[in-house]
């Protein structure tokens, strides 16, 4: 579903303005990570609660701008990372445990002649 009129860059600017006014300026890295850990516990308690998943998303975006990245850089990084993941080799999910992360296939071949 595409929401008419949604502008990710404007949303990130809005989020930053609110977050900085509410939680203060600066990186706050440990605080953001602490909050993410709490939200992850809430997801474990109720994995179907979309609000908890979105809390993690909002906190990750908050951490990105607090680390010095502009809305444009955040959107570009999001697009680049998805593209990179799509280009990687992944194991067959049917052979993997649903309770563990599925990591991309890492080449063991040496790049040296």
C-alpha positions as CSV (number, residue, x, y, z in Angstrom):
1,X,0.0,0.0,0.0
2,X,1.4,3.4,-0.9
3,X,0.1,6.4,1.0
4,X,-0.5,9.3,-1.2
5,X,1.5,12.3,-0.1
6,X,3.9,10.4,2.2
7,X,7.4,12.0,2.0
8,X,10.1,10.1,3.8
9,X,12.5,13.0,3.9
10,X,9.8,15.3,5.4
11,X,8.9,12.6,7.9
12,X,12.5,12.2,9.0
13,X,12.8,16.0,9.5
14,X,9.6,16.0,11.5
15,X,10.8,13.1,13.6
16,X,14.1,14.8,14.3
17,X,12.5,18.1,15.3
18,X,10.2,16.3,17.7
19,X,12.8,14.0,19.1
20,X,15.4,16.7,19.7
21,X,12.8,18.9,21.5
22,X,11.5,16.0,23.6
23,X,14.8,14.1,24.4
24,X,17.4,16.7,23.8
25,X,20.3,17.1,21.3
26,X,23.3,15.0,20.9
27,X,24.0,11.4,20.0
28,X,22.4,9.8,23.1
29,X,23.7,6.5,21.6
30,X,23.5,4.4,24.9
31,X,20.1,5.7,25.6
32,X,18.8,4.9,22.1
33,X,20.3,1.4,22.3
34,X,18.8,0.9,25.8
35,X,15.4,1.8,24.5
36,X,15.8,-0.5,21.5
37,X,16.6,-3.4,23.8
38,X,13.4,-2.7,25.8
39,X,11.3,-2.6,22.7
40,X,12.8,-5.9,21.5
41,X,11.7,-7.5,24.8
42,X,8.2,-6.1,24.1
43,X,8.3,-7.7,20.6
44,X,9.4,-11.0,22.1
45,X,6.3,-10.8,24.4
46,X,4.0,-10.1,21.5
47,X,5.5,-10.5,18.1
48,X,2.2,-9.6,16.4
49,X,2.1,-6.0,17.8
50,X,3.1,-3.8,14.9
51,X,3.4,-0.8,17.2
52,X,6.4,-2.4,18.9
53,X,8.1,-3.2,15.6
54,X,7.6,0.4,14.6
55,X,9.0,1.6,17.9
56,X,12.3,-0.1,16.9
57,X,12.2,1.4,13.4
58,X,11.6,4.9,14.8
59,X,14.4,4.5,17.4
60,X,16.8,3.2,14.6
61,X,16.0,6.3,12.5
62,X,16.5,8.5,15.6
63,X,19.9,6.9,16.2
64,X,20.9,7.5,12.6
65,X,20.3,11.2,12.6
66,X,21.8,11.5,16.1
67,X,24.9,9.9,14.6
68,X,25.1,12.9,12.3
69,X,23.3,11.6,9.2
70,X,20.9,13.8,7.2
71,X,17.5,12.6,6.1
72,X,18.9,12.3,2.6
73,X,21.8,10.2,3.8
74,X,19.4,8.0,5.8
75,X,17.1,7.4,2.8
76,X,20.1,6.7,0.5
77,X,21.6,4.3,3.0
78,X,18.2,2.5,3.3
79,X,18.0,2.1,-0.4
80,X,21.7,1.1,-0.8
81,X,21.5,-1.5,2.0
82,X,18.3,-3.1,0.5
83,X,20.0,-3.3,-2.9
84,X,23.1,-4.8,-1.4
85,X,21.1,-7.4,0.5
86,X,19.2,-8.3,-2.7
87,X,22.5,-8.9,-4.5
88,X,23.9,-11.2,-1.9
89,X,23.7,-15.0,-1.8
90,X,21.4,-16.4,0.9
91,X,21.0,-20.0,2.1
92,X,17.7,-21.8,1.4
93,X,15.5,-20.6,4.3
94,X,13.8,-24.0,4.4
95,X,17.1,-25.5,5.7
96,X,17.5,-22.9,8.4
97,X,16.2,-22.7,12.0
98,X,13.3,-20.2,12.3
99,X,14.8,-19.3,15.7
100,X,18.1,-18.1,14.4
101,X,19.3,-15.3,12.2
102,X,19.8,-16.2,8.5
103,X,23.1,-14.8,7.4
104,X,24.2,-14.2,3.9
105,X,26.7,-16.6,2.4
106,X,30.2,-15.4,3.0
107,X,32.7,-16.4,0.5
108,X,35.7,-18.4,1.8
109,X,37.6,-18.0,-1.4
110,X,40.7,-15.9,-1.2
111,X,40.9,-12.8,-3.4
112,X,44.7,-13.1,-3.5
113,X,46.3,-14.8,-6.5
